[in-house]
């Protein structure tokens, strides 16, 4: 795959990034699932290595995912091949000593979180280090100083935030504390205001939620999804009628799946750098890689998808 420049960071990434939230195993807070069923440690390690052989060079995780197990598996998979990979991880949301949810990204927590992630990942540097939960406005300058120090020490290469909060992103740009933004965007909900900031500021972009919680995967156009109790989707997808999105398939040219169209629609944006996929199997990743290697969508296909999506939202 052709690599993309990640904004002004000097980092080059494949258009597909492995999302590792779903690869560490289940996590529960207050009795509700906040993770995914365990695909198996050895399966995860094997899949990551195979995707590396297919040209994927980027992977995204967080200290919270599976209470650190996601980072540990990523570290094991990349052992011996670290220089070939771009690692992104996040701080602020974490699991407390008694399994409680902790949301704290204040300046004093950044370096301890960073050291913990470095240890679990088995590396001396993290390429992209992101706020996972929103910092307080009064902490932005102090937080930037901590991140800049870590960057000067060679422990991180770039920093930023995972957010869809436009006001927060604008404030972080003002305080010069964001080089990369990770945000949810899809054919069904573009978030054009965030795209505009990213493009104007030449921020690196990591795009998540491209399948719109499975609505654009095509898997559930003709059957209702069934999720296990340890899958976070079991809590918030039970009332969704996925079949109503099947009309989007009428826009597709022969040989293109709905998932590939959803991916290609995002990658065609001039400010798109890499998509964080949430797949748990190599077949879905192969399909995503194929989409990344396809030419841009024909204008009539794009127009049809956008009109149909707008009709669905009205």
C-alpha positions as CSV (number, residue, x, y, z in Angstrom):
1,X,0.0,0.0,0.0
2,X,1.0,3.6,-0.6
3,X,1.7,5.3,2.7
4,X,0.2,8.7,3.6
5,X,1.8,11.6,5.4
6,X,0.2,12.0,8.8
7,X,-0.2,15.8,8.6
8,X,2.9,17.7,9.7
9,X,4.2,15.0,12.0
10,X,6.7,13.5,9.6
11,X,5.1,10.1,10.2
12,X,3.9,8.0,7.3
13,X,1.0,5.6,7.7
14,X,-0.8,3.0,5.7
15,X,-4.4,4.1,4.8
16,X,-5.6,1.2,7.1
17,X,-4.8,1.1,10.8
18,X,-5.4,-1.9,13.0
19,X,-7.8,-0.9,15.8
20,X,-6.9,-2.9,18.8
21,X,-9.8,-2.1,21.2
22,X,-11.6,-5.3,20.1
23,X,-8.4,-7.4,20.2
24,X,-7.7,-7.5,23.9
25,X,-10.8,-9.2,25.2
26,X,-13.8,-8.1,27.3
27,X,-14.0,-5.3,29.8
28,X,-16.9,-4.4,32.1
29,X,-17.8,-1.2,34.0
30,X,-20.8,-1.1,36.3
31,X,-21.9,-4.5,34.9
32,X,-22.0,-3.2,31.3
33,X,-19.7,-4.4,28.6
34,X,-17.0,-1.8,27.5
35,X,-15.0,-4.2,25.3
36,X,-15.5,-7.1,23.0
37,X,-15.4,-10.9,23.2
38,X,-11.8,-12.3,23.3
39,X,-10.7,-13.4,19.8
40,X,-7.7,-15.2,21.5
41,X,-4.2,-14.0,22.2
42,X,-2.4,-16.2,19.7
43,X,-5.0,-15.4,17.0
44,X,-4.5,-11.7,17.6
45,X,-0.8,-11.8,17.4
46,X,-0.8,-13.9,14.3
47,X,-3.3,-11.6,12.6
48,X,-1.3,-8.4,13.4
49,X,1.9,-10.0,12.0
50,X,0.0,-11.2,8.8
51,X,-1.4,-7.7,8.3
52,X,2.1,-6.3,8.6
53,X,3.2,-8.6,5.7
54,X,0.3,-7.3,3.7
55,X,1.5,-3.7,4.0
56,X,-0.3,-2.4,7.1
57,X,2.1,-0.4,9.2
58,X,-0.1,1.3,11.8
59,X,-1.9,0.1,14.9
60,X,-4.0,2.0,17.5
61,X,-4.7,1.0,21.1
62,X,-5.1,2.6,24.6
63,X,-4.1,2.0,28.2
64,X,-7.8,1.3,29.1
65,X,-8.5,-1.4,26.5
66,X,-8.9,-4.7,28.3
67,X,-7.2,-3.1,31.2
68,X,-3.8,-3.1,29.4
69,X,-4.1,-6.5,27.7
70,X,-4.6,-4.9,24.3
71,X,-1.2,-3.0,24.6
72,X,0.5,-6.2,25.8
73,X,-0.7,-8.2,22.8
74,X,0.3,-5.4,20.4
75,X,3.7,-5.3,22.0
76,X,4.1,-9.1,21.6
77,X,3.0,-9.0,18.0
78,X,5.4,-6.3,17.1
79,X,8.4,-7.8,18.9
80,X,11.4,-7.9,16.6
81,X,9.7,-5.7,14.0
82,X,9.1,-2.5,15.9
83,X,10.8,-0.2,13.4
84,X,8.3,-1.2,10.7
85,X,5.3,0.0,12.7
86,X,3.6,3.2,13.8
87,X,2.1,2.7,17.2
88,X,-0.7,5.0,18.5
89,X,-2.0,4.7,22.0
90,X,-4.1,6.9,24.3
91,X,-4.2,8.0,27.9
92,X,-6.7,9.4,30.4
93,X,-9.3,6.6,30.5
94,X,-7.9,3.8,32.6
95,X,-9.0,0.9,34.8
96,X,-8.5,1.4,38.5
97,X,-7.1,-1.1,41.0
98,X,-10.5,-2.5,41.8
99,X,-11.8,-2.5,38.2
100,X,-13.3,0.9,38.5
101,X,-13.4,3.5,35.7
102,X,-10.9,6.3,36.0
103,X,-11.2,9.4,33.8
104,X,-8.2,11.7,34.4
105,X,-5.9,13.2,31.8
106,X,-4.5,16.0,34.1
107,X,-0.8,16.9,33.5
108,X,0.4,14.9,36.5
109,X,-1.0,11.6,35.1
110,X,0.5,11.9,31.6
111,X,4.1,10.6,32.3
112,X,3.0,7.7,34.6
113,X,0.5,6.7,31.9
114,X,3.2,7.0,29.2
115,X,5.7,4.9,31.1
116,X,3.0,2.2,31.7
117,X,2.1,2.1,28.0
118,X,5.8,1.9,27.0
119,X,6.3,-1.0,29.4
120,X,3.2,-3.0,28.2
121,X,4.1,-2.3,24.6
122,X,7.7,-3.4,25.1
123,X,9.0,-0.3,23.3
124,X,11.0,2.8,24.0
125,X,8.8,5.2,22.0
126,X,5.2,5.7,21.0
127,X,4.6,7.3,17.6
128,X,1.3,9.0,18.3
129,X,0.2,9.7,21.9
130,X,-3.4,10.9,22.3
131,X,-5.7,12.3,25.0
132,X,-8.4,9.7,25.4
133,X,-10.6,11.8,27.7
134,X,-10.9,15.5,27.5
135,X,-8.4,17.7,29.3
136,X,-9.6,20.6,31.4
137,X,-9.2,23.9,29.6
138,X,-6.9,25.2,32.4
139,X,-4.6,22.2,32.0
140,X,-3.9,22.6,28.3
141,X,-0.7,24.6,28.5
142,X,0.7,22.4,31.3
143,X,-0.3,19.3,29.5
144,X,1.5,20.5,26.3
145,X,4.7,21.1,28.3
146,X,4.6,17.5,29.6
147,X,4.0,16.2,26.1
148,X,6.7,18.4,24.6
149,X,9.1,17.2,27.2
150,X,8.3,13.5,26.4
151,X,8.8,14.4,22.7
152,X,12.1,16.0,23.3
153,X,13.1,12.8,25.3
154,X,12.2,10.7,22.3
155,X,9.5,8.9,24.1
156,X,6.8,10.1,21.7
157,X,6.9,11.5,18.2
158,X,3.5,13.3,18.0
159,X,0.6,14.1,20.2
160,X,-3.0,15.0,20.0
161,X,-6.5,13.8,21.0
162,X,-9.3,11.4,20.2
163,X,-12.5,13.5,20.2
164,X,-15.5,14.7,18.3
165,X,-15.9,17.8,20.5
166,X,-15.4,20.7,18.0
167,X,-15.1,23.4,20.7
168,X,-12.4,21.4,22.6
169,X,-10.5,20.8,19.3
170,X,-10.6,24.5,18.5
171,X,-9.2,25.3,22.0
172,X,-6.4,22.7,21.6
173,X,-5.4,24.2,18.3
174,X,-5.3,27.6,20.0
175,X,-3.0,26.2,22.7
176,X,-0.8,24.4,20.1
177,X,-1.4,21.1,21.9
178,X,-2.7,18.9,19.0
179,X,-0.8,17.5,16.0
180,X,-3.1,14.5,15.3
181,X,-6.8,14.2,15.8
182,X,-8.7,10.9,15.9
183,X,-12.4,11.3,15.4
184,X,-15.5,9.3,14.4
185,X,-16.8,10.0,10.8
186,X,-18.8,8.1,8.3
187,X,-21.0,8.4,5.3
188,X,-23.9,8.7,7.7
189,X,-22.3,11.4,9.9
190,X,-19.5,13.3,8.3
191,X,-18.6,15.9,11.0
192,X,-17.5,18.4,8.4
193,X,-16.5,21.0,11.0
194,X,-13.8,18.7,12.3
195,X,-12.6,17.8,8.8
196,X,-12.3,21.6,8.1
197,X,-10.1,22.2,11.1
198,X,-7.9,19.2,10.4
199,X,-7.4,20.3,6.8
200,X,-6.8,24.0,7.6
201,X,-4.3,23.1,10.4
202,X,-2.7,20.2,8.5
203,X,-3.4,17.9,11.4
204,X,-2.8,14.2,11.1
205,X,-6.1,12.3,10.9
206,X,-7.0,8.9,12.3
207,X,-10.6,8.1,11.3
208,X,-12.7,5.8,13.4
209,X,-16.4,4.7,13.3
210,X,-16.3,4.5,9.5
211,X,-18.8,1.6,9.6
212,X,-21.2,3.6,11.8
213,X,-21.4,0.8,14.5
214,X,-22.0,-1.8,11.8
215,X,-24.8,0.1,9.9
216,X,-22.5,0.4,6.9
217,X,-20.8,-3.0,7.1
218,X,-23.5,-4.6,4.9
219,X,-23.5,-7.7,7.2
220,X,-26.8,-6.8,8.7
221,X,-28.8,-5.6,5.7
222,X,-30.8,-8.8,5.6
223,X,-30.3,-10.2,9.2
224,X,-30.5,-8.8,12.6
225,X,-27.2,-8.7,14.5
226,X,-26.7,-10.9,17.5
227,X,-24.1,-9.8,20.0
228,X,-22.8,-11.7,23.0
229,X,-23.3,-10.2,26.5
230,X,-19.6,-9.4,26.8
231,X,-19.7,-7.3,23.5
232,X,-20.3,-3.6,24.1
233,X,-22.6,-3.5,21.1
234,X,-25.1,-5.7,22.9
235,X,-26.1,-2.7,25.1
236,X,-26.7,0.0,22.5
237,X,-27.6,-1.8,19.3
238,X,-30.6,-3.8,20.4
239,X,-33.2,-1.3,19.1
240,X,-31.5,-0.4,15.8
241,X,-33.1,-1.4,12.5
242,X,-30.1,-2.2,10.4
243,X,-32.1,-3.3,7.4
244,X,-33.2,0.2,6.5
245,X,-29.6,1.0,5.4
246,X,-29.7,-1.7,2.7
247,X,-30.9,0.9,0.2
248,X,-27.4,2.2,0.1
249,X,-26.3,-1.0,-1.7
250,X,-28.3,0.1,-4.7
251,X,-25.7,2.8,-5.4
252,X,-22.7,0.4,-5.6
253,X,-21.0,-0.7,-8.7
254,X,-20.4,-4.4,-9.4
255,X,-17.6,-6.0,-7.4
256,X,-17.7,-3.4,-4.5
257,X,-19.1,-4.3,-1.1
258,X,-20.9,-1.8,1.2
259,X,-18.0,-1.9,3.6
260,X,-15.6,-1.1,0.8
261,X,-17.7,1.8,-0.3
262,X,-17.8,3.2,3.2
263,X,-14.0,3.0,3.5
264,X,-13.4,4.4,0.0
265,X,-15.8,7.3,0.6
266,X,-13.7,8.4,3.6
267,X,-10.3,7.9,2.0
268,X,-11.4,10.0,-0.9
269,X,-11.5,13.1,1.4
270,X,-8.3,15.2,0.8
271,X,-7.6,15.4,4.5
272,X,-7.9,11.6,5.2
273,X,-4.8,9.8,6.3
274,X,-5.7,6.5,7.9
275,X,-8.8,4.6,9.0
276,X,-8.8,2.8,12.3
277,X,-10.6,-0.4,11.5
278,X,-12.5,-2.4,14.2
279,X,-12.3,-5.8,12.6
280,X,-11.5,-9.0,14.4
281,X,-10.6,-11.2,11.5
282,X,-8.2,-11.2,8.6
283,X,-10.9,-11.5,5.9
284,X,-12.4,-8.1,6.9
285,X,-9.0,-6.5,6.9
286,X,-8.2,-8.0,3.4
287,X,-11.4,-6.4,2.1
288,X,-10.4,-3.1,3.7
289,X,-7.0,-3.2,2.1
290,X,-8.6,-3.9,-1.2
291,X,-10.8,-0.8,-0.8
292,X,-7.8,1.3,0.0
293,X,-6.2,0.2,-3.2
294,X,-9.3,0.9,-5.3
295,X,-9.5,4.1,-7.4
296,X,-11.7,7.0,-6.0
297,X,-15.4,6.5,-6.2
298,X,-17.0,7.6,-9.5
299,X,-18.8,10.9,-9.0
300,X,-22.2,9.3,-9.8
301,X,-21.6,6.6,-7.1
302,X,-20.5,9.2,-4.6
303,X,-23.6,11.4,-5.3
304,X,-25.9,8.5,-5.0
305,X,-24.5,7.4,-1.7
306,X,-24.6,10.9,-0.3
307,X,-28.2,11.5,-1.4
308,X,-29.4,8.2,0.0
309,X,-27.6,8.8,3.3
310,X,-29.2,12.2,3.5
311,X,-32.6,10.7,2.8
312,X,-32.0,8.2,5.6
313,X,-31.2,11.0,8.0
314,X,-34.3,13.0,7.2
